Amino acid sequence: MSVAQIIQDAWNKQAKWLIVFRPLSILYRSVSMLNHKLYQAGIKSSYTAPLPVMVIGNITVGGSGKTPLLIHLVDYLESINVRVGVISRGYGGKGPFPAYVDVNSEPNEVGDEPCLIVQSTAVPMVVGANRQENIELLLSRHELDLIISDDGLQHYALNRQLEWIVLDNNRGLGNEKILPEGYLREPKSRLDTATVIEHAAHPQSHLNMHLEVSSPYLLNAKTDTLFDINQDYYAVVGIGYPQRFYKTLQSLGVTQFQCHEFPDHHDYEIQDLQFEDANPIITTEKDAVKLLPLLKKNPNFKREIWVIPVEAVLSTPCYALLNDQLKELGIQIH
C-alpha cells in the first residue's frame, strides 16, 4: 500500500495519529489564506473572462460526485439552449497544454476525467494549468454563453460568478481538519460562500443529488454475455473514494468481489489487470477511459472488464436555483 493510500485510509477512519500532521496543516492553511488575501487585495492579479464562469468543485480531497454532476449539468444546459464549454486542470495528463479535448483524446495526454466528460457529452473542452489560456482557446473555436470550470474552487487566479460545491454526506468532512491532518482543502466555513449541493441518499437539504446506477456494460464487448451479480469479481478502482463504488456494487447485489485499489488518476499497466484465475474485473467509468487504450495495445487480453456507469440525479430546487442564477447573469434560457 502506498503512502497516499495509507493517509487516505487514515482520513476515512479519522485516525488519531493524524495529529502529527497538525504543524503542516497550520502551515498549509496559513499559506492558502495569505494567497487568497493577496488576490482579494489585487496584489496578485486574477483573470476575468468575457463571459460568466461557473466553478464546480469541493473542499475535500477525493471523490465527491463532482464529475457526474458536471456531466448532468452540461446535458441540462444544452437542453435549455445554453451554449456551454468546460475547462479543467487536466490532472494526470502530460500535455502539451492548453489542450483541446475531443472524443479521440488520450487520458495520458489530457487526463481521465476530461476524457470521460467529453465522451459522455461531446462538450467543447480545454485543459491546462493556465485557465485564461484554456478559456481563450475555447472562445477562439466556439461562441459560448457560459464556461464551467471543472474543479478549480481554490484557483483564485480565475474570477468566477457562480460556485457550486458538492458535499458528499457519505464522507462528510471527516475530522474537519485541513490538509494533511484531514482531507479539507479549505475550512468548512467556505461552504457559507457558495451554493452547496448535498450528495446523499437521504438528504437534509433541498439542494441535493444522488447517483443512479445505469446498466453495466462490457468494456471488451461480447454481446452475448449477460451481467451476473453472483459472479466473483476483481474490483479494480483508481478513484478518490473507492468505498462509494463498493457500496454501489452492493446496491446492485454484487457481494463477491476482491478490492484492488490504486491511487486516484492511476496510470494503469496491463500487469495491474492480471490475476491467477479468469474471474472478470469490475470497475468505474472513470477507470474505464484509461483501461480502454490499454486493451487496444494488448489485443490478446481476454479477461472480461465490466463497467458500472452512474448518473447524477438532482432535486427539482437545483434546477430552479440554477435557472435563477443564469437569469441574474443575463443568460437566456429556452
Backbone torsions as a table, in degrees:
resi	resn	phi	psi	omega
1	MET	NA	132.6	-178.3
2	SER	-73.7	164.7	177.3
3	VAL	-59.7	-41.6	180.0
4	ALA	-60.6	-40.8	179.5
5	GLN	-69.4	-35.9	177.6
6	ILE	-62.8	-44.2	179.9
7	ILE	-67.3	-42.0	177.8
8	GLN	-58.3	-44.5	179.2
9	ASP	-63.4	-39.9	178.2
10	ALA	-65.4	-39.9	176.2
11	TRP	-59.5	-47.3	-177.3
12	ASN	-62.9	-33.7	-179.9
13	LYS	-91.2	-3.1	-176.5
14	GLN	51.8	48.8	-177.5
15	ALA	-61.5	138.7	-176.7
16	LYS	-69.5	-24.6	-177.6
17	TRP	-69.1	-11.4	178.6
18	LEU	-62.4	-14.5	-179.9
19	ILE	-60.6	-20.3	179.4
20	VAL	-64.1	-19.3	-179.8
21	PHE	-89.3	1.5	-173.6
22	ARG	-58.0	-43.1	177.5
23	PRO	-58.0	-39.1	177.7
24	LEU	-67.3	-36.5	178.4
25	SER	-64.5	-41.0	178.6
26	ILE	-63.4	-42.9	178.1
27	LEU	-63.6	-45.3	-179.6
28	TYR	-59.8	-45.7	-179.1
29	ARG	-66.1	-40.4	-179.2
30	SER	-63.1	-44.9	179.6
31	VAL	-64.9	-41.2	-179.7
32	SER	-64.2	-43.0	-179.8
33	MET	-66.1	-40.7	178.3
34	LEU	-62.8	-43.1	179.5
35	ASN	-60.1	-43.6	179.7
36	HIS	-63.7	-42.7	-178.9
37	LYS	-66.2	-34.5	178.0
38	LEU	-64.6	-36.4	175.8
39	TYR	-70.4	-42.0	-179.5
40	GLN	-62.2	-35.9	-178.4
41	ALA	-82.2	-7.2	-179.9
42	GLY	81.9	5.7	178.6
43	ILE	-70.0	-38.9	170.7
44	LYS	-103.9	134.0	-174.0
45	SER	-84.1	145.7	176.4
46	SER	-124.0	154.1	-174.3
47	TYR	-97.9	132.2	174.2
48	THR	-109.7	117.6	-178.7
49	ALA	-71.9	158.4	179.4
50	PRO	-77.1	4.7	175.7
51	LEU	-146.2	162.6	-174.4
52	PRO	-62.6	146.6	178.8
53	VAL	-120.1	132.1	176.1
54	MET	-116.3	123.1	177.9
55	VAL	-98.9	129.7	172.7
56	ILE	-113.4	115.1	-175.4
57	GLY	-151.0	-163.8	176.9
58	ASN	-150.4	166.4	178.9
59	ILE	-103.3	7.3	179.8
60	THR	-115.3	157.0	172.1
61	VAL	-85.9	140.2	179.4
62	GLY	98.7	174.5	-172.7
63	GLY	-67.4	141.5	176.4
64	SER	-132.8	-5.6	-173.6
65	GLY	97.6	13.0	-176.4
66	LYS	-63.3	-44.1	-176.0
67	THR	-66.9	-46.0	174.9
68	PRO	-59.8	-35.6	177.0
69	LEU	-63.1	-46.5	-179.0
70	LEU	-60.8	-44.4	179.2
71	ILE	-59.4	-43.9	179.9
72	HIS	-65.4	-41.2	-179.8
73	LEU	-65.1	-38.7	176.5
74	VAL	-59.4	-46.6	179.0
75	ASP	-61.7	-42.2	-179.7
76	TYR	-65.9	-46.1	-179.2
77	LEU	-61.0	-41.1	178.3
78	GLU	-66.7	-30.7	179.2
79	SER	-69.5	-22.3	177.4
80	ILE	-106.4	21.3	173.3
81	ASN	63.9	32.9	171.0
82	VAL	-95.4	121.9	-179.2
83	ARG	-80.9	113.2	-171.6
84	VAL	-121.0	144.1	171.6
85	GLY	-128.0	159.6	-175.6
86	VAL	-126.3	140.5	171.5
87	ILE	-122.6	156.9	-179.3
88	SER	-157.7	159.4	174.8
89	ARG	-64.9	-31.0	-177.2
90	GLY	74.1	40.9	-176.1
91	TYR	-58.5	131.9	-179.1
92	GLY	94.6	-14.7	178.1
93	GLY	-86.0	150.0	-177.0
94	LYS	-100.1	-4.4	177.8
95	GLY	78.2	-159.3	9.8
96	PRO	-70.8	153.5	-177.2
97	PHE	-115.0	154.8	-4.4
98	PRO	-68.5	147.2	-176.7
99	ALA	-123.7	128.7	174.9
100	TYR	-79.1	132.8	-176.3
101	VAL	-101.8	129.5	172.4
102	ASP	-132.4	-177.4	-173.6
103	VAL	-66.8	-15.0	179.7
104	ASN	-99.5	1.8	-179.7
105	SER	-65.5	148.9	-179.8
106	GLU	-98.3	138.1	179.5
107	PRO	-57.6	-33.5	-179.2
108	ASN	-71.6	-13.9	178.1
109	GLU	-95.9	-41.1	-172.7
110	VAL	-120.0	-5.9	-178.5
111	GLY	102.1	153.5	-176.2
112	ASP	-74.3	-42.7	-178.1
113	GLU	-65.5	-42.5	175.0
114	PRO	-58.4	-40.0	177.2
115	CYS	-60.6	-44.0	179.7
116	LEU	-63.5	-42.6	-178.7
117	ILE	-62.2	-46.7	-176.7
118	VAL	-72.4	-38.8	178.0
119	GLN	-64.9	-29.3	-178.9
120	SER	-83.4	-28.6	-170.1
121	THR	-126.9	-20.3	-172.8
122	ALA	60.7	24.8	179.7
123	VAL	-71.0	145.1	171.8
124	PRO	-61.6	130.8	-174.9
125	MET	-149.2	139.9	175.7
126	VAL	-131.9	140.8	-179.5
127	VAL	-123.8	153.8	178.9
128	GLY	155.3	158.9	-177.1
129	ALA	-68.1	-31.0	-179.0
130	ASN	-89.2	100.7	-175.4
131	ARG	-65.5	-31.4	177.8
132	GLN	-62.9	-46.4	178.1
133	GLU	-61.8	-38.1	178.3
134	ASN	-59.5	-48.4	-177.7
135	ILE	-65.5	-42.3	-179.5
136	GLU	-62.9	-38.0	177.2
137	LEU	-67.6	-41.6	177.5
138	LEU	-58.9	-48.1	-175.1
139	LEU	-72.1	-18.7	176.1
140	SER	-74.1	-16.2	-177.4
141	ARG	-114.2	-20.2	-172.2
142	HIS	-139.9	147.1	168.0
143	GLU	-92.8	119.4	-172.7
144	LEU	-126.5	160.1	175.6
145	ASP	-105.0	-26.0	-173.1
146	LEU	-151.7	140.1	172.2
147	ILE	-107.9	130.1	171.4
148	ILE	-104.7	126.4	175.0
149	SER	-96.4	115.9	176.9
150	ASP	-75.8	108.6	-173.4
151	ASP	68.9	-159.5	-177.3
152	GLY	83.2	18.1	179.8
153	LEU	-60.3	-35.7	-179.0
154	GLN	-94.4	7.8	-179.0
155	HIS	-92.3	84.3	-172.1
156	TYR	-79.4	0.8	172.5
157	ALA	-72.2	-11.2	177.3
158	LEU	-114.7	118.0	173.9
159	ASN	-72.2	148.5	-179.0
160	ARG	-141.3	152.4	-179.3
161	GLN	-101.1	-24.6	178.7
162	LEU	-132.6	142.7	173.1
163	GLU	-133.0	124.2	171.7
164	TRP	-115.3	124.9	179.2
165	ILE	-109.5	127.9	176.9
166	VAL	-91.4	124.8	179.0
167	LEU	-116.4	110.3	-177.3
168	ASP	-85.4	112.9	-177.5
169	ASN	-75.3	-13.8	173.7
170	ASN	-64.8	-36.7	178.5
171	ARG	-96.3	-34.9	-173.9
172	GLY	65.7	-147.4	-179.8
173	LEU	-107.9	12.1	178.1
174	GLY	61.2	-130.9	178.8
175	ASN	-86.4	6.4	177.7
176	GLU	63.1	23.5	179.5
177	LYS	-101.5	152.5	179.0
178	ILE	-78.3	153.2	175.9
179	LEU	-49.1	141.1	-2.3
180	PRO	-96.0	4.1	178.6
181	GLU	-66.2	-34.4	174.0
182	GLY	-131.4	-171.6	-177.5
183	TYR	-107.1	23.5	175.3
184	LEU	-87.2	132.5	174.2
185	ARG	-81.8	-28.6	179.0
186	GLU	-140.4	159.3	178.5
187	PRO	-63.7	156.5	-175.4
188	LYS	-63.4	-18.4	176.5
189	SER	-62.3	-18.3	177.8
190	ARG	-61.9	-25.2	179.8
191	LEU	-64.7	-21.3	-178.4
192	ASP	-77.0	-9.2	-172.9
193	THR	-105.3	4.6	-174.3
194	ALA	-145.8	173.4	172.0
195	THR	-78.2	123.3	-177.8
196	VAL	-105.4	124.2	176.6
197	ILE	-104.6	114.3	-177.9
198	GLU	-79.6	121.9	177.2
199	HIS	-96.6	105.6	-174.7
200	ALA	-161.2	148.1	175.2
201	ALA	-73.0	-33.2	179.0
202	HIS	-128.0	77.1	-171.7
203	PRO	-71.9	156.7	174.7
204	GLN	-104.6	-19.9	-179.8
205	SER	-97.6	149.4	176.7
206	HIS	-74.4	-17.8	174.1
207	LEU	-96.1	99.2	-173.2
208	ASN	-148.9	167.7	177.7
209	MET	-148.8	159.7	168.9
210	HIS	-143.6	166.3	-179.5
211	LEU	-103.0	128.7	179.9
212	GLU	-107.7	131.9	-177.2
213	VAL	-81.2	131.9	173.4
214	SER	-96.2	-179.3	-175.9
215	SER	-66.4	128.5	175.5
216	PRO	-61.1	148.4	178.0
217	TYR	-139.8	158.7	179.6
218	LEU	-85.8	130.5	177.4
219	LEU	-72.3	-42.1	172.9
220	ASN	-100.5	83.5	-161.4
221	ALA	-62.9	135.0	166.5
222	LYS	-131.3	106.4	-169.2
223	THR	-63.4	-21.0	-177.8
224	ASP	-92.5	5.4	-178.6
225	THR	-97.4	130.4	179.8
226	LEU	-104.1	147.2	178.4
227	PHE	-71.7	131.2	-175.8
228	ASP	-119.3	113.1	-178.7
229	ILE	-70.3	-17.0	-177.4
230	ASN	-91.8	-0.8	179.5
231	GLN	-72.6	151.5	169.3
232	ASP	-81.7	131.7	-177.1
233	TYR	-125.2	157.0	165.3
234	TYR	-102.2	112.7	178.9
235	ALA	-84.7	103.5	-177.0
236	VAL	-104.1	115.1	-175.4
237	VAL	-140.0	139.7	174.0
238	GLY	-131.2	67.1	-177.2
239	ILE	-128.1	170.2	-173.7
240	GLY	-69.6	-31.6	-177.1
241	TYR	-137.9	79.3	-174.4
242	PRO	-63.2	-22.4	-178.6
243	GLN	-59.9	-30.7	178.5
244	ARG	-64.8	-38.6	179.3
245	PHE	-65.5	-39.3	179.3
246	TYR	-63.9	-37.8	177.3
247	LYS	-67.1	-35.4	176.5
248	THR	-62.7	-43.7	178.0
249	LEU	-59.8	-44.2	-179.7
250	GLN	-64.5	-34.8	178.3
251	SER	-66.2	-25.8	176.8
252	LEU	-81.7	-10.9	-176.1
253	GLY	96.5	4.5	177.7
254	VAL	-86.1	113.2	-176.7
255	THR	-120.1	-12.7	-177.7
256	GLN	-103.5	91.3	178.6
257	PHE	-150.8	144.7	174.6
258	GLN	-99.0	132.4	-176.2
259	CYS	-85.3	128.1	174.9
260	HIS	-129.6	95.8	-173.4
261	GLU	-95.8	140.3	175.0
262	PHE	-126.8	161.9	179.0
263	PRO	-60.4	154.6	176.6
264	ASP	-55.4	136.8	-179.1
265	HIS	65.5	29.5	-177.9
266	HIS	-59.5	138.2	177.1
267	ASP	-90.5	97.9	-172.0
268	TYR	-69.6	148.5	168.8
269	GLU	-121.0	158.1	-175.8
270	ILE	-60.9	-27.0	179.0
271	GLN	-64.7	-25.5	179.1
272	ASP	-67.1	-16.3	-175.7
273	LEU	-107.7	9.4	-177.7
274	GLN	-98.3	127.8	177.8
275	PHE	-135.6	168.1	-172.0
276	GLU	-70.5	-32.0	-179.6
277	ASP	-109.1	-173.1	-174.7
278	ALA	-101.1	13.0	-178.2
279	ASN	-60.7	145.8	-176.7
280	PRO	-73.2	162.1	174.1
281	ILE	-97.0	148.3	173.8
282	ILE	-130.6	136.2	-170.7
283	THR	-152.5	-177.4	-178.3
284	THR	-97.2	165.2	176.5
285	GLU	-64.8	-35.9	179.2
286	LYS	-61.9	-41.8	177.1
287	ASP	-70.2	-34.0	-175.4
288	ALA	-61.6	-35.6	-178.8
289	VAL	-66.3	-22.2	177.2
290	LYS	-91.5	-26.5	-179.6
291	LEU	-78.3	-31.8	-176.2
292	LEU	-60.8	-47.7	176.2
293	PRO	-60.5	-31.4	178.9
294	LEU	-67.0	-39.3	179.0
295	LEU	-66.7	-35.9	179.2
296	LYS	-65.1	-31.8	178.9
297	LYS	-81.1	-14.2	-178.7
298	ASN	-128.8	71.3	-173.6
299	PRO	-64.3	-16.2	-179.8
300	ASN	-85.5	-3.0	178.9
301	PHE	-72.7	121.6	-171.7
302	LYS	-111.3	-11.2	-176.6
303	ARG	-64.1	134.8	177.9
304	GLU	-66.8	139.3	175.3
305	ILE	-124.8	111.5	179.1
306	TRP	-93.9	139.7	-178.4
307	VAL	-115.8	134.9	179.4
308	ILE	-108.3	101.8	178.8
309	PRO	-81.4	148.2	176.1
310	VAL	-130.7	151.3	178.0
311	GLU	-127.8	140.4	177.5
312	ALA	-76.9	135.1	175.0
313	VAL	-118.6	120.7	-175.5
314	LEU	-102.5	150.4	173.9
315	SER	-72.5	154.5	-178.0
316	THR	-56.0	-41.0	179.6
317	PRO	-60.2	-24.4	177.8
318	CYS	-62.4	-43.0	-179.4
319	TYR	-68.3	-41.1	179.7
320	ALA	-62.2	-43.1	179.1
321	LEU	-64.6	-45.8	-179.4
322	LEU	-60.7	-42.9	178.4
323	ASN	-60.0	-41.8	178.5
324	ASP	-65.0	-41.9	-179.6
325	GLN	-64.6	-38.7	178.7
326	LEU	-65.4	-42.0	179.9
327	LYS	-63.2	-38.6	178.9
328	GLU	-64.3	-27.2	178.5
329	LEU	-87.5	-0.5	179.6
330	GLY	81.1	18.7	179.0
331	ILE	-93.6	121.0	-178.8
332	GLN	-80.5	139.0	176.7
333	ILE	-120.3	147.7	-177.7
334	HIS	-132.2	NA	NA
